[in-house]
Amino acid sequence: MKEIFGFQTPFGQLIVCLEAGYVVRIEFSEQPDIPVASSPAARHVQKELEGYLSKKRKMFSFPYRIEGSPFALKVLETLKSQVPFGETISYKDLAALAGSKGASRAVGTVMARNPLPILYPCHRVVRSDGGPGGYAYGIERKLGLLELEKAAG
């Protein structure tokens, strides 16, 4: 069973897709008429995401599932486990940390296709010179999420 719902955040509308009780996709969108969370599972997910976006939560307890190539999963798991809340890492350094030195462009592609931003915090990945680099949902959102995390400490 699939449930798609959305809610307004300081960064625009956030859309969440649940399949069989697992969050499988999160994205910022401007789509009109997205349903509100109706199931208990969806309301729980929304509450935790709102907690993060209001600087009250750093971790999530809801179930999620992510799919991808072995390389993509390794990069995303490395990002999630090795880059602390409020800190950043370069694409180059993340590639090396994930065991694929020299694969910074491939890491950028993984970040651009990340189906679970916030859970796998691709906004924390920046260019080697400290510049923000890209972000699938716009540089303003990336910078805003980084600022939110730094302010939440």
C-alpha positions in Angstrom: 0.0 0.0 0.0 1.3 3.4 -1.0 0.6 6.7 0.8 1.8 10.0 -0.5 1.3 13.1 1.7 2.8 16.6 2.0 3.1 19.5 4.3 4.4 23.0 4.3 7.9 23.7 5.8 10.1 26.8 6.0 11.8 25.4 2.9 8.6 24.9 0.9 6.3 21.9 0.6 7.8 18.5 1.6 6.3 15.4 -0.1 6.7 12.0 1.5 6.0 8.6 0.0 5.3 5.6 2.3 5.2 2.1 0.9 4.1 -0.8 3.2 4.9 1.5 6.2 8.4 2.5 5.1 9.4 5.9 3.9 10.8 5.4 0.4 10.9 9.0 -0.9 11.2 12.5 0.4 11.3 15.5 -1.8 10.7 19.2 -1.9 8.0 20.1 -4.4 5.7 22.9 -5.5 2.9 20.4 -6.5 -0.5 21.7 -5.5 -3.2 19.6 -3.8 -1.0 17.1 -2.0 -3.0 15.1 0.6 -2.3 15.6 4.2 -1.0 12.8 6.4 -3.9 10.6 7.3 -2.5 7.3 8.6 -0.9 7.1 12.1 2.4 6.1 10.4 2.3 9.2 8.1 1.4 11.5 11.0 4.4 10.1 12.9 6.7 10.7 10.0 5.4 14.2 9.5 5.8 15.0 13.2 9.5 13.9 13.2 10.3 15.7 10.0 8.7 18.9 11.4 10.7 18.4 14.6 13.9 18.4 12.5 12.9 21.4 10.5 12.1 23.3 13.7 15.5 22.5 15.2 14.1 20.1 17.8 15.2 16.7 16.3 18.4 15.3 15.0 17.5 11.6 14.6 14.5 9.8 13.2 12.8 6.7 14.5 10.4 5.9 11.6 11.1 3.0 9.3 12.6 3.8 5.9 13.9 1.8 3.0 16.4 2.9 0.4 17.5 1.2 -2.9 20.3 1.8 -5.2 23.5 0.4 -6.6 26.1 -1.0 -4.2 28.2 2.1 -4.8 25.3 4.5 -4.1 24.3 2.7 -1.0 27.9 2.7 0.3 28.2 6.4 -0.3 24.9 7.2 1.3 25.6 5.0 4.3 29.0 6.6 4.7 27.5 10.1 4.6 24.8 9.2 7.1 27.2 7.5 9.6 30.4 9.6 9.2 29.3 13.2 8.7 27.8 14.6 11.9 24.8 16.8 12.2 25.7 20.4 11.3 29.0 19.5 9.6 30.0 19.3 6.0 32.3 17.1 3.8 33.6 17.6 0.3 32.5 15.4 -2.5 36.1 14.3 -2.9 36.5 13.5 0.8 33.2 11.6 0.9 34.4 9.5 -2.1 37.6 8.7 -0.3 35.9 7.9 3.0 33.5 5.6 1.1 36.5 3.7 -0.4 36.3 5.2 -3.9 39.1 7.8 -4.0 38.8 9.9 -7.1 35.1 9.3 -7.6 33.9 12.7 -6.6 31.8 13.2 -9.7 30.1 9.9 -9.1 29.4 10.9 -5.5 27.8 14.1 -6.9 25.5 12.0 -9.1 24.5 9.9 -6.0 23.7 13.0 -4.1 21.6 14.4 -7.0 19.6 11.1 -7.1 19.2 10.7 -3.3 15.6 9.6 -2.7 15.8 10.3 1.0 17.4 13.7 1.6 17.4 14.8 5.2 17.7 11.1 6.2 20.8 10.8 4.0 21.8 14.4 4.4 23.2 15.2 1.0 23.0 18.9 1.8 26.1 18.4 4.0 28.2 17.6 0.9 30.0 20.6 -0.5 32.8 21.4 -3.0 36.4 21.1 -2.0 36.8 24.9 -1.9 34.0 25.1 0.6 31.4 26.4 -1.9 27.9 24.8 -1.7 28.1 22.9 -4.9 24.8 21.7 -6.3 21.5 20.5 -4.7 18.6 18.9 -6.5 16.2 21.2 -4.7 18.1 24.5 -5.1 21.1 26.1 -3.5 18.9 28.3 -1.2 17.4 25.2 0.4 20.8 23.5 0.8 22.2 26.6 2.5 19.1 26.9 4.6 19.3 23.3 5.8 23.0 23.8 6.6 22.2 27.0 8.6 19.3 25.2 10.4 21.7 22.4 11.5 24.4 24.8 12.6 21.8 26.8 14.6 20.4 23.7 16.2 23.9 22.6 17.2 
